[in-house]
Amino acid sequence: MTRNFLPTPIPHDDLVELLDLARRAPSAGYSQGVHFLALTGDTLQRFWRTTGADEWFADVQSGVLAAPVVVLPLAHPAAYTSRYAEGDKAGHGLELAENWEVPFWLTDAAMATENLLLLAQERGLGALYFGIFRNARVALDELGVPGNVLQVGAVALGHRAPDDQVSGSARTRSRRDRIEVVHHNSW
Ligand SMILES: Cc1cc2nc3c(=O)[nH]c(=O)nc-3n(C[C@H](O)[C@H](O)[C@H](O)COP(=O)(O)O)c2cc1C
């Protein structure tokens, strides 16, 4: 994760290409209920204010606020409940969102988001995935996002500042040993 960005913009066409590639992620039933909403300029500044992230990041990681783009991955559960009501998928009760043990709209959104993080890295850009902890619905309403579409966090994108260093939780915690988390045949 990058938490110290340069304000250098990402050219619009580059951003469009990045998002078009990132969306080509696995999708349950090919439902494709994941959307990206890219925020720049005044719209981005309003998003920072509405969510209180301007204060939060200014206190702890002010370099995040220089990012020229924030992408909101959004999940549309109804795309999945209607797809799983179709003949080839019906019979499991999945036309009702509350019956999903694993809500695939979140799985799909996470997969597309990881694509975006990997692509950013490949293109020499920096990215930070972060949670929206305050006023998320208010921010979505301001952006015209329909009420039945869910936020699943945000991705700040931009050019990494030369002095960007390992920060956040990864500074104080190390990667767990492989044998703690990779299991063979039993937990
Ligand atoms: C679901 C999720 C939520 C996260 N939320 C935040 C966040 O709100 N703020 C932040 O700075 N980093 C956040 N991170 C980034 C993690 O702190 C980071 O991935 C982890 O410390 C490992 O660091 P690395 O990705 O740089 O290797 C989040 C990551 C995930 C997957």
The ligand as an ORCA input file, in Angstrom:
! r2SCAN-3c Opt
* xyz 0 1
  C     -10.302     -4.985      3.967
  C      -9.114     -4.067      4.124
  C      -9.266     -2.865      4.779
  C      -8.184     -1.990      4.911
  N      -8.381     -0.772      5.476
  C      -7.366      0.093      5.523
  C      -7.588      1.417      6.013
  O      -8.719      1.802      6.351
  N      -6.542      2.267      6.074
  C      -5.301      1.884      5.665
  O      -4.388      2.706      5.731
  N      -5.043      0.637      5.171
  C      -6.051     -0.255      5.106
  N      -5.828     -1.517      4.579
  C      -4.483     -1.900      4.146
  C      -3.786     -2.872      5.123
  O      -3.397     -2.177      6.290
  C      -2.561     -3.456      4.410
  O      -2.973     -4.194      3.289
  C      -1.738     -4.365      5.313
  O      -1.230     -3.640      6.398
  C      -0.562     -5.020      4.575
  O       0.238     -4.026      3.988
  P       0.619     -4.067      2.427
  O      -0.701     -4.193      1.675
  O       1.291     -2.746      2.185
  O       1.491     -5.258      2.238
  C      -6.912     -2.368      4.416
  C      -6.769     -3.605      3.742
  C      -7.859     -4.428      3.580
  C      -7.684     -5.726      2.810
*
